[in-house]
Amino acid sequence: MSVSGDFYQLQADLCAQAAERADLPMLRQKYEAAGAAWQALAQRETRIAETRANRLAVEAERKLAENGAPIEAVIS
């Protein structure tokens, strides 16, 4: 996971911990809602990273097929 994704996941975990410790129902709901938002951001970041990696792999394969160059030359 990227730095942003790790940060988002950490925030989601912290919100979950805070929600567990919260004595007041509305405070617990606030932390749960915030945690859900951070979790959604972490999942989105993961999907973006996977999509980017797949796109780069496809582009590298295409360039390799076009040029016949070693894959190291295509990636760098």
Secondary structure, 3 states (H helix, E strand, C coil): CCHHHHHHHHHHHHHHHHHHHCCCHHHHHHHHHHHHHHHHHHHHHHHHHHHHHHHHHHHHHHHHHHHCCCHHHHHC
